[in-house]
Amino acid sequence: MRFLPTDEQLAFVRSLDALLSAADTPAVARAWAAGDAAPGRALWTRIADSGVPALAVPEAYEGLGTLPVELALAFVELGRHA
């Protein structure tokens, strides 16, 4: 049994990391807390466009139907940048 992420999973994590790094998520969170939701909404749009919300949705409902590990890897990356 393999317990390491696959190359595809690692590529997804790297792309999510790049997206979140470029967005400066701490600044986005501070702006939202100060009442400016525009940067947060823009970041959420980019996250949604990358398919992160569809990770948890089965293929039968037009999601990606991934394994729980892909969702966990995405959550780790999102949390690391938050």
C-alpha positions, 0 to 999 in steps of 0.5 A: 500500500502506498502512503505518499501522494501521487505525482498528480496529487502533488502537481495539484497541491503545487498549483493550489500553492501557487494560486494562494501565494500569488493572491497573498491570502493573509492580506485578503483575509485582513481586507475582508475583516476590515469590511472589503470583501472584493479581494476575498470574492476574487480569490474564492472565484479563482479557488472555485475555478481551480476545482477545489469545491468539486473535490468533495462532490461525487461524479454522479453529481458533476463533481470530481469524485476524488478520494478523500486524500485529495480533499485532505491535501487541498485543506492542508494547503488552504489552511497553510495559506490562511 
